């Protein structure tokens, strides 16, 4: 990092900086630098980027001072300070191929922590497909759009039929005979568009105040009345059904299904396991809860095909049935890192460098409504803690089990090897092999069966010569013990055993 206004007690004579010609506004600064150089004080400019050594030039004569305003001096100092800060911070950033500053790329989530999928569909040309399933389309709308559609559906039908009632009254001449008591209109007391609109509302909502009624002298009005009653019932059924389904959606039920903020990797039964915690805050349970996990990571095939956001299944106990949960209290979901796991070759150092995302999905049926509920969350690579374990949160109280949700996200460090699961398995296999061969070598160090047989035969021959035969009753001789030991060690003792027999 470059230095400015640095004072050195001794300045080498061979160090000199080239000075460009400056304008009148910078003459005072040149004079200051020249005087400082003569006194042993010099400036190193950051614009040079390197140090140039030349012969020492004689200091020029100090030019005349130029008067400048205080504002110009202050602005120049601030500009120099800002330029200095920018240049100092520049080299500290990560540089690209051509030396340009390159900011660290932030990992984009595929699924947010609250379960929302961070995916937007664009350039969709077949938008008519949404109209084929208009009911689902209306249910999937947000609440603002749903309320707008709900209000407009009723308002449009009321205005439409109100305009038709007004048109019938206008065509029949009812509006021209308002004061004629002998005239029988199509609808009594309809004297304008507002009254026709009010009659449309009363007809469709079946209010019936009794002031505006249809007469029997208007067959067109009778048919229109039947049509509006039928269409009004259909609009009511459709819109009320949409609102009921939208209100009863179990999306908010997933708000009380919580996942731990971090996932952990530690040893469980001498095997590395990836673990995370899930819990239900409500007293009503999730019936038939099922847990799934996916690894989201881009990869490239052997043929060179790049697959973005490839999904790999992470087993959380599907083979053993551990993925089916009885979610009464918080549970720790465990994934054993074995040869079929995508984390088989991943160590602690590789975990910090890898770019991946773990998506966890909890599905089940809401006990109160019987609808299927799904809760989602995700963990990035930096949210997976190596060598940690979840703190216990269940206490035994008087007559019940007390769950302390204050420790739901808490973890603590435990002793965990930093190597991958593959390396750990190879080390365990080497240890087992070493123990096996060490036991075999110890067995080989024992006296062989041949030596024991030779000693026994010499003793028996000596006893036979002395006329004293040897008998063994009720116990195993040393020869039989050595023969059994030889069979355990894999040795062959056929000739000696037959001779001894």
C-alpha positions as CSV (number, residue, x, y, z in Angstrom):
1,X,0.0,0.0,0.0
2,X,1.3,3.4,-1.0
3,X,2.5,5.9,1.6
4,X,1.7,9.6,1.7
5,X,3.6,12.3,3.6
6,X,6.0,9.7,5.2
7,X,9.0,11.1,7.0
8,X,12.3,9.2,6.7
9,X,15.4,10.3,8.7
10,X,17.8,9.5,5.8
11,X,16.8,9.8,2.2
12,X,18.9,7.9,-0.4
13,X,20.4,10.2,-3.1
14,X,19.5,7.7,-5.8
15,X,15.8,7.9,-5.2
16,X,14.0,10.6,-7.1
17,X,10.5,10.8,-8.6
18,X,9.7,12.4,-11.9
19,X,7.6,15.5,-11.5
20,X,5.3,16.6,-14.3
21,X,4.6,20.2,-15.2
22,X,1.8,21.5,-13.2
23,X,-0.5,24.4,-13.7
24,X,-0.8,27.6,-11.8
25,X,-3.3,26.1,-9.4
26,X,-0.8,23.4,-8.4
27,X,2.3,25.6,-8.1
28,X,2.0,25.9,-4.4
29,X,1.9,22.1,-3.9
30,X,5.0,21.7,-6.1
31,X,6.8,24.3,-3.9
32,X,5.8,22.4,-0.8
33,X,7.0,19.1,-2.2
34,X,10.3,20.6,-3.2
35,X,10.9,22.2,0.2
36,X,10.0,18.9,1.9
37,X,12.4,17.0,-0.3
38,X,15.3,19.3,0.7
39,X,14.5,18.7,4.3
40,X,14.4,14.9,4.0
41,X,10.6,14.6,3.5
42,X,9.3,13.2,0.3
43,X,5.9,11.8,-1.1
44,X,5.3,8.6,-2.8
45,X,2.5,8.9,-5.3
46,X,0.1,6.0,-5.8
47,X,-0.5,6.9,-9.4
48,X,2.9,5.6,-10.4
49,X,2.3,2.0,-9.2
50,X,6.0,1.4,-9.0
51,X,9.2,3.2,-7.8
52,X,11.5,4.8,-10.4
53,X,15.1,5.4,-9.5
54,X,17.0,8.1,-11.3
55,X,19.7,10.6,-10.5
56,X,18.9,13.2,-8.0
57,X,17.9,16.4,-9.7
58,X,18.6,19.8,-8.2
59,X,15.6,21.3,-6.4
60,X,14.0,24.1,-8.4
61,X,13.6,27.5,-7.0
62,X,10.3,28.0,-5.1
63,X,7.7,29.7,-7.3
64,X,5.5,32.5,-6.2
65,X,2.6,31.6,-4.0
66,X,-0.9,31.7,-5.6
67,X,-3.8,32.8,-3.5
68,X,-6.7,30.4,-3.4
69,X,-10.0,30.5,-1.5
70,X,-10.6,28.3,1.5
71,X,-13.5,26.5,-0.3
72,X,-11.2,25.5,-3.2
73,X,-8.6,24.1,-0.8
74,X,-11.2,22.2,1.2
75,X,-12.7,20.7,-1.9
76,X,-9.3,19.7,-3.2
77,X,-8.4,18.0,0.1
78,X,-11.7,16.1,0.1
79,X,-11.1,15.0,-3.5
80,X,-7.6,13.8,-2.7
81,X,-8.8,12.0,0.4
82,X,-11.6,10.2,-1.4
83,X,-9.2,9.2,-4.2
84,X,-6.8,7.9,-1.7
85,X,-9.5,5.8,0.0
86,X,-10.6,4.3,-3.3
87,X,-7.1,3.4,-4.4
88,X,-6.3,1.9,-1.0
89,X,-9.4,-0.3,-1.0
90,X,-8.9,-1.3,-4.6
91,X,-5.9,-3.7,-4.3
92,X,-7.6,-5.5,-1.3
93,X,-10.4,-6.8,-3.5
94,X,-10.2,-10.0,-5.4
95,X,-8.8,-9.5,-8.9
96,X,-9.8,-11.2,-12.1
97,X,-7.8,-12.3,-15.1
98,X,-7.0,-8.8,-16.3
99,X,-6.6,-7.2,-12.9
100,X,-10.1,-5.9,-12.6
101,X,-11.8,-5.9,-9.2
102,X,-14.2,-8.8,-8.9
103,X,-16.8,-8.9,-6.2
104,X,-17.6,-12.2,-4.4
105,X,-20.6,-13.8,-5.9
106,X,-23.5,-14.3,-3.5
107,X,-25.1,-17.7,-3.5
108,X,-28.7,-17.5,-4.8
109,X,-31.1,-19.6,-2.9
110,X,-33.3,-22.1,-4.8
111,X,-35.8,-22.3,-1.9
112,X,-35.9,-19.6,0.8
113,X,-35.8,-20.3,4.5
114,X,-39.6,-19.7,4.7
115,X,-40.2,-22.3,2.0
116,X,-40.9,-19.9,-0.9
117,X,-39.5,-21.2,-4.2
118,X,-37.3,-18.5,-5.7
119,X,-38.3,-19.3,-9.3
120,X,-40.0,-17.0,-11.8
121,X,-41.5,-18.2,-15.1
122,X,-40.9,-16.0,-18.0
123,X,-41.5,-15.9,-21.8
124,X,-44.6,-18.1,-21.5
125,X,-46.5,-17.9,-24.8
126,X,-49.3,-20.4,-24.1
127,X,-51.0,-18.3,-21.4
128,X,-54.4,-19.6,-22.6
129,X,-53.8,-22.7,-20.6
130,X,-54.4,-20.7,-17.4
131,X,-58.0,-20.1,-18.5
132,X,-58.7,-23.8,-19.0
133,X,-58.4,-24.2,-15.2
134,X,-59.8,-20.8,-14.2
135,X,-60.7,-22.1,-10.7
136,X,-57.2,-23.0,-9.8
137,X,-55.9,-19.8,-11.4
138,X,-58.2,-17.7,-9.2
139,X,-57.2,-19.7,-6.1
140,X,-53.5,-19.2,-6.8
141,X,-53.9,-15.4,-7.0
142,X,-52.7,-13.3,-4.1
143,X,-55.3,-11.8,-1.8
144,X,-55.2,-8.4,-3.4
145,X,-56.1,-9.8,-6.8
146,X,-58.6,-12.2,-5.3
147,X,-60.5,-9.5,-3.6
148,X,-60.5,-7.4,-6.7
149,X,-61.9,-10.2,-8.8
150,X,-64.5,-11.0,-6.1
151,X,-65.8,-7.4,-6.0
152,X,-65.7,-7.0,-9.8
153,X,-67.5,-10.2,-10.5
154,X,-70.6,-9.0,-8.5
155,X,-70.3,-5.4,-9.6
156,X,-70.1,-6.3,-13.3
157,X,-73.1,-8.6,-13.2
158,X,-75.2,-6.0,-11.3
159,X,-74.3,-3.3,-13.8
160,X,-74.9,-5.5,-16.8
161,X,-78.3,-6.6,-15.8
162,X,-79.2,-3.1,-14.5
163,X,-78.4,-1.8,-17.9
164,X,-80.6,-4.4,-19.5
165,X,-83.5,-3.5,-17.2
166,X,-83.0,0.2,-18.0
167,X,-82.9,-0.7,-21.8
168,X,-86.2,-2.6,-21.5
169,X,-87.9,0.3,-19.7
170,X,-86.6,2.8,-22.3
171,X,-87.7,0.7,-25.3
172,X,-91.2,0.0,-23.9
173,X,-91.7,3.7,-23.2
174,X,-92.0,3.3,-19.4
175,X,-89.8,6.3,-18.8
176,X,-92.3,8.5,-20.9
177,X,-95.3,7.5,-18.8
178,X,-94.0,7.9,-15.3
179,X,-97.0,10.1,-14.3
180,X,-99.6,8.1,-16.2
181,X,-101.4,5.9,-13.7
182,X,-103.2,3.9,-16.4
183,X,-99.9,2.8,-17.9
184,X,-98.6,-0.6,-16.8
185,X,-94.8,-0.6,-16.9
186,X,-92.5,-3.7,-17.0
187,X,-91.1,-2.9,-13.6
188,X,-92.9,-0.7,-11.2
189,X,-91.1,2.4,-9.8
190,X,-88.2,2.2,-12.3
191,X,-87.7,5.8,-13.4
192,X,-84.0,5.8,-14.4
193,X,-80.7,3.9,-14.5
194,X,-80.1,4.2,-10.8
195,X,-83.5,2.6,-10.0
196,X,-82.9,-0.1,-12.6
197,X,-79.4,-0.8,-11.0
198,X,-81.0,-1.1,-7.6
199,X,-83.6,-3.5,-9.0
200,X,-80.8,-5.7,-10.4
201,X,-79.1,-5.8,-7.0
202,X,-82.4,-6.8,-5.3
203,X,-83.1,-9.5,-7.8
204,X,-79.6,-11.1,-7.8
205,X,-79.2,-11.0,-4.0
206,X,-82.8,-12.0,-3.4
207,X,-83.3,-9.0,-1.0
208,X,-86.8,-8.1,-2.2
209,X,-87.7,-4.8,-0.5
210,X,-91.1,-4.8,-2.2
211,X,-91.0,-1.4,-3.7
212,X,-89.8,-2.3,-7.2
213,X,-91.6,-5.4,-8.6
214,X,-92.0,-6.9,-12.1
215,X,-95.4,-7.0,-13.6
216,X,-97.1,-9.7,-15.7
217,X,-97.4,-7.4,-18.7
218,X,-93.7,-7.9,-19.6
219,X,-92.8,-11.4,-20.9
220,X,-89.2,-10.2,-21.8
221,X,-88.7,-9.0,-18.2
222,X,-89.9,-12.4,-16.9
223,X,-87.3,-14.2,-19.0
224,X,-84.6,-11.8,-18.0
225,X,-85.6,-12.3,-14.3
226,X,-85.1,-16.1,-14.6
227,X,-81.8,-15.6,-16.4
228,X,-80.4,-13.3,-13.8
229,X,-81.5,-15.6,-11.0
230,X,-79.7,-18.5,-12.5
231,X,-76.5,-16.6,-13.4
232,X,-76.5,-14.9,-10.0
233,X,-76.5,-18.3,-8.3
234,X,-73.6,-19.5,-10.5
235,X,-71.6,-16.4,-9.7
236,X,-72.3,-16.9,-6.0
237,X,-71.3,-20.5,-6.0
238,X,-68.1,-19.9,-8.0
239,X,-66.8,-16.9,-6.1
240,X,-67.8,-18.2,-2.6
241,X,-66.1,-21.5,-3.5
242,X,-62.9,-19.7,-4.5
243,X,-62.8,-17.7,-1.4
244,X,-63.6,-20.7,0.8
245,X,-60.8,-22.8,-0.7
246,X,-58.4,-19.9,-0.5
247,X,-59.2,-19.2,3.2
248,X,-59.0,-22.9,4.1
249,X,-55.7,-23.5,2.3
250,X,-53.2,-25.1,4.7
251,X,-50.3,-22.8,3.7
252,X,-50.5,-20.9,7.0
253,X,-50.4,-24.3,8.8
254,X,-46.8,-24.6,7.6
255,X,-45.9,-21.5,9.5
256,X,-46.0,-23.5,12.7
257,X,-43.8,-26.2,11.3
258,X,-40.3,-25.0,12.1
259,X,-36.9,-26.2,10.9
260,X,-33.5,-25.5,12.6
261,X,-31.5,-22.6,11.3
262,X,-28.4,-24.8,10.7
263,X,-27.8,-28.4,9.8
264,X,-24.9,-30.2,11.5
265,X,-22.5,-33.0,10.7
266,X,-21.1,-35.2,13.4
267,X,-20.5,-38.8,14.4
268,X,-23.5,-41.0,15.3
269,X,-22.7,-44.7,16.0
270,X,-19.2,-44.2,14.6
271,X,-20.6,-42.9,11.3
272,X,-20.7,-39.4,9.9
273,X,-24.3,-38.2,9.7
274,X,-25.9,-35.0,8.4
275,X,-28.7,-33.9,10.8
276,X,-31.3,-31.2,11.1
277,X,-34.1,-30.6,13.5
278,X,-37.9,-30.2,12.8
279,X,-40.7,-29.4,15.2
280,X,-44.4,-28.6,15.3
281,X,-45.5,-25.6,17.5
282,X,-49.2,-26.6,17.5
283,X,-50.9,-29.1,19.8
284,X,-52.9,-30.5,16.9
285,X,-50.7,-33.0,15.1
286,X,-49.7,-33.6,11.5
287,X,-51.1,-37.0,10.5
288,X,-48.9,-39.2,8.4
289,X,-45.9,-36.8,8.4
290,X,-43.3,-37.7,5.8
291,X,-39.8,-36.2,5.4
292,X,-37.8,-35.8,2.2
293,X,-34.5,-34.1,1.4
294,X,-32.9,-33.0,-1.9
295,X,-29.4,-31.9,-2.8
296,X,-29.5,-29.0,-5.3
297,X,-26.2,-28.7,-7.1
298,X,-25.1,-28.0,-10.6
299,X,-23.0,-30.7,-12.3
300,X,-21.3,-31.6,-15.6
301,X,-21.6,-35.0,-17.1
302,X,-18.8,-37.0,-18.6
303,X,-20.0,-36.0,-22.1
304,X,-19.7,-32.3,-21.2
305,X,-23.3,-31.6,-20.7
306,X,-23.9,-29.0,-18.0
307,X,-27.0,-29.6,-15.8
308,X,-27.9,-26.6,-13.7
309,X,-29.5,-27.1,-10.3
310,X,-29.5,-30.9,-10.6
311,X,-31.6,-32.6,-7.9
312,X,-30.2,-35.6,-6.0
313,X,-32.2,-37.5,-3.4
314,X,-30.8,-37.6,0.1
315,X,-32.0,-40.6,2.0
316,X,-33.4,-39.8,5.5
317,X,-34.6,-43.4,6.3
318,X,-36.8,-44.4,3.4
319,X,-35.5,-48.0,3.4
320,X,-36.0,-48.4,7.2
321,X,-39.2,-46.3,7.5
322,X,-37.5,-43.6,9.6
323,X,-38.8,-41.0,7.1
324,X,-42.3,-41.5,8.5
325,X,-42.5,-39.3,11.5
326,X,-44.7,-39.2,14.7
327,X,-44.2,-35.4,15.1
328,X,-45.4,-34.9,18.7
329,X,-42.1,-33.4,19.9
330,X,-39.2,-32.0,17.9
331,X,-37.2,-34.7,16.1
332,X,-33.6,-34.7,14.7
333,X,-33.7,-36.1,11.2
334,X,-30.5,-37.9,10.4
335,X,-28.9,-38.8,7.0
336,X,-26.2,-41.4,7.2
337,X,-23.3,-40.5,4.9
338,X,-22.5,-43.8,3.3
339,X,-21.3,-44.9,-0.2
340,X,-24.6,-43.9,-1.7
341,X,-24.7,-40.5,-0.2
342,X,-23.7,-37.4,-2.3
343,X,-21.5,-36.3,0.7
344,X,-19.4,-39.5,0.6
345,X,-16.2,-37.8,-0.6
346,X,-16.8,-34.4,1.1
347,X,-14.5,-33.4,3.9
348,X,-14.7,-30.4,6.1
349,X,-12.4,-28.4,3.9
350,X,-14.4,-29.3,0.8
351,X,-17.6,-28.4,2.5
352,X,-16.5,-24.8,3.0
353,X,-15.7,-24.6,-0.7
354,X,-18.6,-26.4,-2.3
355,X,-21.6,-24.5,-3.7
356,X,-24.8,-26.5,-3.0
357,X,-28.1,-26.3,-1.3
358,X,-30.1,-28.9,0.7
359,X,-33.8,-28.6,0.4
360,X,-35.9,-30.4,3.1
361,X,-39.6,-31.0,2.7
362,X,-42.1,-32.1,5.3
363,X,-45.5,-33.3,4.1
364,X,-48.5,-34.4,6.1
365,X,-52.3,-34.1,6.6
366,X,-53.7,-31.4,8.9
367,X,-55.6,-33.1,11.7
368,X,-58.2,-30.3,11.9
369,X,-59.1,-29.9,8.2
370,X,-57.9,-33.1,6.6
371,X,-56.0,-31.2,3.9
372,X,-52.4,-32.0,2.9
373,X,-49.8,-29.5,4.2
374,X,-46.2,-29.1,3.0
375,X,-43.5,-27.2,4.8
376,X,-40.1,-26.4,3.1
377,X,-36.8,-25.0,4.1
378,X,-33.2,-25.1,2.8
379,X,-29.6,-25.0,4.0
380,X,-26.7,-23.5,2.1
381,X,-23.1,-24.8,2.4
382,X,-22.2,-22.2,5.0
383,X,-25.3,-23.1,7.1
384,X,-24.0,-26.7,7.6
385,X,-21.9,-26.8,10.7
386,X,-19.2,-29.5,10.8
387,X,-18.5,-31.0,14.2
388,X,-21.6,-29.8,15.9
389,X,-24.6,-31.5,17.6
390,X,-28.0,-30.3,18.6
391,X,-28.6,-29.5,22.3
392,X,-31.3,-31.5,24.1
393,X,-34.5,-29.7,24.7
394,X,-36.8,-32.2,26.4
395,X,-37.2,-32.3,30.2
396,X,-39.1,-34.7,32.4
397,X,-41.5,-32.7,34.5
398,X,-44.1,-34.0,36.9
399,X,-46.6,-36.0,34.9
400,X,-45.5,-34.7,31.4
401,X,-42.6,-34.0,29.2
402,X,-41.6,-30.3,28.9
403,X,-40.2,-29.1,25.6
404,X,-37.9,-26.1,25.8
405,X,-38.1,-24.4,22.3
406,X,-35.5,-21.9,23.4
407,X,-32.9,-24.5,22.6
408,X,-34.4,-25.5,19.3
409,X,-31.7,-23.9,17.2
410,X,-28.9,-24.3,19.7
411,X,-25.9,-26.5,18.8
412,X,-22.6,-27.3,20.5
413,X,-19.2,-28.5,19.3
414,X,-18.2,-32.1,19.6
415,X,-15.1,-34.0,18.6
416,X,-15.5,-35.0,14.9
417,X,-12.8,-36.0,12.4
418,X,-12.4,-33.5,9.6
419,X,-11.9,-36.1,6.9
420,X,-14.6,-37.4,4.5
421,X,-16.7,-40.4,5.2
422,X,-14.8,-42.4,2.6
423,X,-11.5,-41.7,4.3
424,X,-13.0,-42.6,7.7
425,X,-14.3,-45.9,6.4
426,X,-10.9,-46.7,4.8
427,X,-9.2,-45.9,8.1
428,X,-11.6,-48.2,10.0
429,X,-11.0,-51.0,7.5
430,X,-7.3,-50.6,7.9
431,X,-7.6,-50.8,11.6
432,X,-9.7,-53.9,11.4
433,X,-7.2,-55.5,9.1
434,X,-4.3,-54.5,11.3
435,X,-6.1,-56.1,14.3
436,X,-6.8,-59.3,12.3
437,X,-3.2,-59.7,11.2
438,X,-1.8,-58.8,14.6
439,X,-3.9,-61.6,16.2
440,X,-2.7,-64.0,13.5
441,X,0.9,-63.1,14.0
442,X,0.5,-63.7,17.7
443,X,-0.9,-67.1,17.1
444,X,1.9,-67.9,14.8
445,X,4.4,-67.0,17.5
446,X,3.1,-69.9,19.7
447,X,5.0,-73.3,19.6
448,X,4.0,-75.2,16.5
449,X,2.1,-78.4,16.6
450,X,5.1,-80.3,15.0
451,X,7.4,-79.3,17.9
452,X,4.8,-80.4,20.5
453,X,4.3,-83.6,18.6
454,X,8.0,-84.3,18.5
455,X,8.4,-83.7,22.2
456,X,5.4,-85.8,23.0
457,X,6.6,-88.7,20.7
458,X,10.0,-88.6,22.4
459,X,8.5,-88.8,25.8
460,X,6.1,-91.6,24.8
461,X,9.0,-93.6,23.3
462,X,11.0,-93.2,26.4
463,X,8.1,-94.3,28.5
464,X,7.5,-97.3,26.3
465,X,11.1,-98.3,26.6
466,X,10.8,-98.1,30.3
467,X,7.7,-100.3,30.2
468,X,5.4,-97.6,31.5
469,X,2.5,-96.8,29.1
470,X,0.8,-93.4,29.3
471,X,-3.0,-93.1,29.6
472,X,-5.1,-90.0,29.4
473,X,-8.6,-90.1,31.0
474,X,-11.1,-87.3,31.2
475,X,-9.0,-84.4,30.1
476,X,-7.5,-83.0,26.9
477,X,-3.8,-83.4,26.3
478,X,-1.6,-80.6,25.0
479,X,-1.6,-82.2,21.6
480,X,-5.3,-81.8,21.2
481,X,-5.2,-78.2,22.4
482,X,-2.6,-77.4,19.9
483,X,-4.5,-79.2,17.1
484,X,-7.6,-77.0,17.9
485,X,-5.4,-74.0,18.0
486,X,-3.9,-74.9,14.7
487,X,-7.3,-75.3,13.1
488,X,-8.2,-71.8,14.3
489,X,-5.1,-70.3,12.9
490,X,-5.6,-72.0,9.5
491,X,-2.6,-74.4,9.8
492,X,-2.6,-78.0,8.6
493,X,-1.7,-80.7,11.1
494,X,-2.9,-83.9,9.4
495,X,0.2,-86.1,9.7
496,X,1.0,-85.4,13.3
497,X,-2.6,-85.7,14.4
498,X,-2.9,-89.1,12.7
499,X,0.4,-90.3,14.1
500,X,-0.5,-89.1,17.6
501,X,-4.0,-90.8,17.3
